[in-house]
Amino acid sequence: MRLQDDDPGAAFRALPDLTPPPAAFDLDAIVRDGYRARRRHRAVLTGASATSVAAIAAVLAFSAGVLPIGPDGDDATGGPPAGESGENTEGDPDPALSGYPWPGEDGFGDLEVAEQLTEAGREVFGDLLVATGLFTAEDFQSTMNEPTEEEIQLYAEEAGISLEQAEIELTYEEDDGLFVFMGNTTPGNYGQVQLYGYRAWVLGSQDPESAAWTQHLLTVETLLPGGWTAEPGPTSEQFFPQHLIDDDVADFATTDLDDGRVLYTADDHCELAVGVVYPNGSALRATWDKGCAEGGVTTELDPAALEAAALAMPEIDYSTEGLAEVDEVLEVPTGWLESDRSWAEWAEDGAQATGEEVQATLDDILPGSVLGEPGASLADPWTFADPDTVQKHQYSMFASLPFSTTIDTTTDDVSANLVYTLPGGWLPGFNEPNQRGPYLADCNPGFTCTEREIDGRTAYIAERRETITPDGDSGNSGPWFEGLYEVTVVDPDGWAVSAWLQFGNEDFELSVDELAEILAQLPAPVYDEDLEPVLGD
């Protein structure tokens, strides 16, 4: 079958029978779970949006042994315990309220699974993309470097290896082509758990100078069981469990298929989305951007064609190793959507004003300190903003503090990275080691971590002091010392200031507790306290 066939539908009619195996999960239970969890957690989010300050204060109170109380005198933790949102068999985990651990810096993904999805995805979605006139079939093919006999011979002689080994080493993939699936990790409940899956996309243009370069014309995602619900609703990361597809559109339909799959179609003015839930508890979501944004590529697509492509994708028997049910769903103040750039109007001004007040305070309490240029964590207006992704609102600035340190062979005043984090999308406290949870501070292996109160604020203090002995490959002649401070001070009003500081001498004059006391004296950030996060549609 050729991707450039004139009839896109032929691609789907020519596919073999892809009927999935019998169900391993109770799909109806998943839907019920999600619906009940959605009602409970939507109420939580709505309240958190208006009471971010109260939520932070409640967590601080809880850490002191006081249960948070709601405005009506009820237990503010509210709602049934996690795991009671569905009618699961006793002892079985609730898929909607489950998730995976942070996979580490290498990320999640199985290469064989990704290759299987890429091959199938190019086969069934390729015709739709070629039909737009923006792509050719060759765009969805990998390019291999195939060496000549002369190159193989020359390389084998230079490297002192066999011809067979030389050919293997010189044969490699030069270009992956477009629409390649890769492992994808999404934070559930702001990182309390992770959702695992695979994702591939195609941009409206391959030219970085084009406005369509930021348009994700087609995005296809698969989800392993855990952390999401088939119950339709807002798909943003602000919700937990996360919704597979949103039904708040002009035209929405649900179809129960004879093979146990469920098909969801959401057709709106600017976007067409299709979801497929498989009997084994996994899912697929395909989204087509029709090009409403300024500069975007305007395309029309028959919903039946996208449905056919999605249904032609195979059901994958994913490994769910590490999947675990959440013991208690944390109530996190609603976070900010990456696509909500309303704060861009004042963020840089707020960062500048905050920097000026920090410099004035440091002049008083720590003369000789010099603050660098402050900045806000603004997204590039020309880059793609995932409408579902959340991000923290932060100001960052470097500071030179009047404490001498030697790193390598350079002796100078120590540098610190200061970050102000505004309310929304996080909790005060330490994450578990090597995890990216909803808490603002980290306590990673090798660090000594403590918590203390300083003048009404709470400090989360992490310190590492280590003498490192070089191995034979490092090139260093002897052992050396490394010190690192990571301190976060949280204010009851819901904002925080953090510092990261590295030093190279064991007799460094500034202790980690003294750094915490300095941070506790810094002024509040300047920001629009009336601005609240907007819940995703």
N, C-alpha and C positions, 0 to 999 in steps of 0.2 A: 504494500500500500504506500502510495506517495502522499506526502503532506500537501503537495500542491494540487491535489485532485480538485476539480471544479465543484464537486458536490461534497460539502463538509459532512453531511449526514452519512455519506458512504463509509466514512471512517468508523462510525459507531456501528453501522449495520454489519460491517465486516468482522467485528471483533468476536472472539470465541465466547462461549458461555462463561460468565464470571460470577455465577451464583455462589455466594459465600457459604461456608459450612454452617451447621446448626448452631443456634445461639448458645453462648457460654455465659451471658449476662441476661438478667431480666430487664428488657428495654423499658417496659411499662413502669417498672420500679424506678429506673433512672429518671424518667420524666416526672414521676410523682415526687421523687427526692428533690429534683431541681426546683419544681414549682414551690414546694413548701420552704425550701431553703431560700429561694428567691424572695418570698414574701417577708421572711424574717430578716434577711440581710439587706434588702432594700430599705426596710424601716430603719435598720441600724445605720446605713449610709446616709439616709436623709437626715437623721438626727445628728450624725457626726458632722455633716456639712455645716450645720448651724451651731455646733457646740464643740469645735475643735479645742478650744481652750479648756473647756470642762473635761473633755476626754483625757487630755494630757494631765490635768490635775488629778483626775481619778486614778490614772495609772501610778502617779507618784504616791498618792494616798494608799493605794493597794500595796505598793512596795514597802510601806511602813506598817502594814498589817491591818489596814482599814478597808473594808469592802466599800466600793463606790456605790452611792445611793442616787437613784434617779430623781427627777424633778418632782415626782409624785410620791416620793418616799419608798419606791420599789427598788429592788436590787437592780442596779444599772447594767448588770451583765445580761439581763433580759433574755427571753426566748428559751426554748428547750435546749438541753445540752447537745453538743455536736454529736451527730450520728443518729439523732432521733427524727431527722427530717424525712426519712423514707421508711418503707416497710420492708426492711431487709431481713433475710434469714439470720437468726440469732448467731452471732459470732462472725458473720461476714462483714467486711468493711463497706462503708457507704461510698460508692465511687464518686459521687458529687462532692463530698466533703473529705476527699483524700488527695494526696499529692506525693511528689517525689522530692528528694533532697537536692540541694544545689550540686550540680555535677562537677564543679571545679572549673578552673580556667580553660581547660581543654574543651569544655562544653559537652553537650549530649549528642549522641548520634551513632548509628551503626552504618558503616560504609556500604555494606551489602544492601541494606534496606534502602538507603538513599539512592543507590544506583538502580534498584528495582523500581522505585517511585519515579525517578528521572526518565527511565526508559518508557514506562507506561504513560507518564504525564506528557512527554513529547509526542507520543503516538496519538493520544486522544484529544489533547488540547492544541496540538500544532496546527491542524487545519483551520481552527478558529482564528488563530493569530495570523496565519498566512493570508486568510481571506480579507484581512483588514488592508492589505496592500503595503503594510509597514515592514513586513518580514518576508524572507524566503525560506524554503525548506532547509537550506544549508546553514541558516542561523541556529538551527537546533541540532546540529551535529558537532561532535567533538573532533578536533584536529590533532592527529598524531604526528610526531616527528619520526619519520622512517629513514634511517641512515642508509647511505650507499655502501657498497662493498668496500670501496676505497676508504671511506670514513671509518668503517668498522676495523679494517686492517690497521690503519694508522693509530687509532685509539688503543687497540689491543697491544701494539708494540710499545707505545708510550707508557701505558699503565701496567704492562707486564701481565696481562690477563689473557684468557682464551678468547677466541673469536666469538664463541657463543655468549660469554659473559659480556663482552664489549657490545654486542648487538642488543642484549637486554638493557644495559645501562644507557644506550643511546636512543632506545625506543621509549618515548614518553609522550604524554598528552600536552601539546602546546597550548591548546585553547579548549576550555570546557564547552564552549557554546552557550546559548541562552537556555533559560528555564532548567536550572539544576537544583534539585532538592538537597537541602542541608538540614542537619539536626537543629532544632529550635527549642529554646527554653523560655518560658513565660512565667513571671512571678504570679503566684496565686495568693490573694490577700496580702499584697505588698511584700511578698517574699516569705510568708510563713511556710508555704510549700511552693514547689515548682510544678508547672505543667510541661510535659514533654511532647514533642511532636516533630514534624518535618515541614519545611516551607520552601516554595519556589515562586518566583515572580518574574514578570517581564515588564520593563519600563516602556512608556509611550515613545521614548526616543533614546537612542544610544549616544546622542550628542550632549555633553555636559552644558553646552551653551544654550540648549533649548529648554523652554519652560516645561515641556513634556518629559524632560529627564527626571523630574520629581514625581511624575504620575506613574503609579503602579497600575498599569493597564489590566493585568491579570495577576492575581495572587491566589495560590492554591496551598492550603495548609492541611496537614493531617494531625490528629490529636490522639495520643494514647489514652486509655482509660484513666480517669482521675483528675479532679479539680474543675470539671466543667459539667454542665447540665444540658440536656436536649430541650428543656423547656425554653421557648423563645423569650428573648429579652435583650436589654442593652448589652453589647459585646465588649464594653470597655473593661480594662483591668481593675477598675474601681469596685467591681462586683466579685463576690466569691460565694458559691462557685461561679465560674464564668459561663456566660451563655454562648452557645454555638452560633446562634443566628438571631437577628432582631426581627420581630414581627410588626414593629411600628413603621410600616411602609405603605405605599399606595396599594400594592397587590401582594398578598401573602397566601401561600397554600402549603398544606401538609398532605403527603401521600404515603400510606402504608403499603409497602410492596409485598408480594406473595412470598418472597425469599427471606423475609424478616427484616429487611432494611427499611428505614424511614427516610423519605425525601422531603426536604424543606426548600421552598423557593420564595425569595423576597425580592420583588421588583419595584424599584423606586425611580424617581426622576433621574438621579445621578449615578445610581449603582444597582447592579444586579448581583444577587448573592444566592448561592445554592449550598445547602448542607446535606450531608448523607451520614446517617448514624447506622453503624453496622451491628449485627447481632453479637459480636464479641466485645462490644462496649467501646470500640474506637470510633472515630469520626473523621470526616473530610469536609472542608469548607472551601468553596471557590468563589472569588469575588471579581467582578468585571467593572472597572471604572469607565463610565460612559463619557467622561471628559467635560464635566461642567466647570471645573476650575479654569481660571484665566490661563490661556496658553496651552491647555491640555488638548490631547488628541480626541476629537469627537467621534465616537463609534456607536453603532447600533448592533445589538446582538439579540437574536431570537432566544428567549428563555429556554425553549425546548432544546436548543443546541447545547447550551451550557449544562442543562440537566443531563443530557445524553452523555456528554463528556465526563461529568462527575460520576455518573452511574457506571461508566465503563472502567473506572479505576478499580484495581483489585483491592480486596480486603486483605490487610496485612496481619499476620499473627505476631504482633509485637511482644517483646519481653517486657513484663511489668515489674521487673525486679526493683525493689526499693519503694514500691507504692505502699503507702501507709495512711490510715485514717487520721485526721486531725483530732487530737484529744480535746482541745478547746479552741474554738474559732476566736481569735483576738479581734477586738474592736479597734480598728485603726481609723483615725480621723481621715476623712476623704482626701485623696490625693489629687494632684493637678494633672489634667490631660496634656500630653505633649502638643496636641493640636490646639489647645486653648491658649492663645498667645496674647490674651487681654492684658497681662501684666507687662508686656513688652513696652507699653506706653510710658511706664514709669520706672521700670526695673533698673535701667542704667543710672537714672537720676538717684534712685534709692541707694544703689551701690556706692555712688560717689559721695552722697551725703553721709552714709554709714562710715565710709572710709575716713572722711574728715573728722567725724566724732571719735573714731577709734584712735586716730593719730593724736588728737587733743588729749584723750585719756592717757595714752602711753607717754606723752610728754610729761604728764603730771606724776604718774606712778612708776615709770621706767624711762627716765631721760636717756637719750642716745638711741632710742628705737626709731627706725625709719620704715615707713609703710610704703609698699609699692602701689601701683595703679590698681584700684579695685575694678571688678567686673561682675556682671550678672550671668547666670547660666541660661542665656538666651539661645534658642535654636536658630540656625541660619534660616532666614526667611525663604531662601531658594532651595532648601532641602526638603525631602519628603517628611511629613509629619504623620506618623501612624495615628489615626483617630482613636485607637484603643489603648495606646501606651500611656502610662503615667510617668511623671518625673518630679523630682524635688525642685523647689524654687530656692536658689542659693546665690549668695554673693561670695566671691573668693578674692583673696589678696595675699601677697607675700609680705613678710615683715622681717627686718633685720633687727635682732635683739642684742643688747650689749653684753653678751657672754661669749667668751672666746672658745673656739673649738678647732681641732685639727682633723681634717678629713683628707686621707691620702697624705700629701706633703704640703697642703695648703692650710694656713692658720688664718682665721678671720672670725668676725662676729657670726653667731649662729643664725641660720635662716629658718623661718617657720612659715608654714602654709596655713593661713587662717581662712576658715569657711563659716559663714553664717547660713543657717538653714531655717527657712521660714516655716510657719505652721502648715501642716497638711501632708498626709501620706507616709507618716512614720511614727514610731513610738520611742520614748526614752528608754535606754537600757542597752545591754550587750546582746549581740547575736551569738548563737552557738558557734564554737570554733569552726572555721572553714565553711561557714554558711552565709548566704546573703538574705537575711531575714528582714522583718519590718523595723527592727531596732536600729537606731542611728549609729551606735558605737559597735566596734568589733573587739573581740577578745580571742585572738588567734594563737595557735600553739607557740610556745616560747615566751609569751607575754605574761606578766603578773598584772592582774586586773582587780581594781577596787572601786568602790562607790562611796562617796561622802557628800555631806551637805556643807555648802559654803555660802553664808549670808543669804539664805533663802533659796539658793539655786542648788541643783544636784549635779555633781561632777562624776563622770565615768572615766576612770583613769587606767590607761594601759601602758605598761613600761616593759621594755626589753633591753637587757644588758648582756652582751655575749662576746666572749673572746673566741675568735675563729682560728682554727689551726688549718693551714693550707694543705691541700692534697698535692699529689705530684704533678697534676695538670694545670694548677692555678697560676704558676709562674711567680708566686710570692715567696720571698725568702724566709718569712717568719710569721708567727701569729699576729693578728691585729684585733683591735677592739671596735665594736659597733654598739652604739646606743640609740634607742628610738623611743620617743614619747608620742602617744596618741591620746589626746584628752578632749572630751566633749562635755560642755557645761550646758545644762538645760534650764531654761527659765520657766517659771510657772505660767507665763503667758503663752507658752507653746512654741517659742523659737529656741534656737540653740546656736552656740558658737563652738567651733572645734579647732584644734591645732595639731599639726603634724610636724615633728621636729626630730632631726637626726644629728648626732654628734659622734666624734671619734676619739675622745679622750676620757679615761675612766674618772678623772678628777674634775669633770665638767661641773661648773659652779652652780648651775640651775637644777634644782631637783624637780621631779615630776609633780610633786604636790605644790611647789612654788609656782610652776606653770599653771596649774589648775586655779590657784588663787589669783593669778594675773587675769586669766580668762573670766573669772567670776566678777571682776571689776569692770569689764568692758561694757560699753553702752548697748542698749537695745538697737536692733537694726531699724532703719527707716523704711517703712513699707505701707501699703494701703491695707489697713487692718479690716476694712469693710469688705474687701474683695474675697469671695468664697469660691471654691472649686465648683465647676459646672459638671453635673453628672452626665456621662456619655449617653447619647441617644440610643 
